[in-house]
Amino acid sequence: MAEFVLEVRDITSAGKSYDFTVRREWLASVLEGTGVGAHADAPEGHLTVKAQTQGVDVLVYGRVSSTLVTECSRCLEDAVIPVDTEIACLLTARGADLRPVPDELELTPEDLDRDFFTGDRIVLDDAVRENLLLEVPIQPLCRETCEGIAVPESISGPADLRSAESPGVDPRLAPLLSLVGKIPTEE
């Protein structure tokens, strides 16, 4: 069921403001399978938008805020992602009498910024979901100083790889030590 619905008949050229609660249950359902979810302990999110007509088109803009959670890219613990971002979309009416078929088969750059609606209702669920997901970093961190998963001592290499006499260096791999230092390192 749609969560964020605007009735087209209520929207004028002067605009109308809307306030919605971004419920954790809704987030859980629309983010299922993405690796991102709603933070269970955070307060529910908020969506504030203003909608106004421009001819037969409707411009919707505002802000969405929520708290998401995903895996930390270093240690795989929970990374809490606070989201507070702008949302904007231009919606074009499409129906039996108005633009019944797409204007062109190929999309122009302007078409990429435009969504379509039919009937008397505008559903913003997909736009809200998209804007929330776009704010999740590619490599989320639980904290900036996260060192990642600790490497067990049993599988970590010797402290000094430059020495062929280092205990634990397989003699068959000793020739590779000649390559150490030829490639710049971050030391």
Helices and strands as residue ranges (DSSP letters): E 5-7, G 8-10, E 16-22, H 24-30, E 36-38, E 45-54, E 57-71, E 78-93, H 109-112, E 114-117, E 121-123, H 125-134, G 171-179
